[in-house]
Amino acid sequence: MTAQLLDVTRLYVAEQGRLRAYVRRILRNPASAEDVVQQVFVNMLGRLPQGEAPSPAYVLQAVRNLAHKHLRD
């Protein structure tokens, strides 16, 4: 397992509950909130430069953006 994957996994474990609650307030749908949070972490794994770890602020902004996109669609 790469260091980057471990960093993302640790961040997911630490932040996913807070992020889901945040998105649930935006979307008013627990299942969609879970999907949005998971999608953000999957997207990060595919897009982060090698060796770079995401910050909690970056993740929060990505979750916010995807939640609002979900509302528009």
RAJO-V891293 format. One record per helix or strand of 2 or more residues. SS is the DSSP state (hx for helix, st for strand). FROM is the first residue (numbers start at 1). TO is the last residue. Records with the same first field share a line. If there is no record, write none. Layout:
# RAJO-V891293
SS: FROM-TO / FROM-TO
This chain:
# RAJO-V891293
hx: 3-27 / 30-47 / 56-72
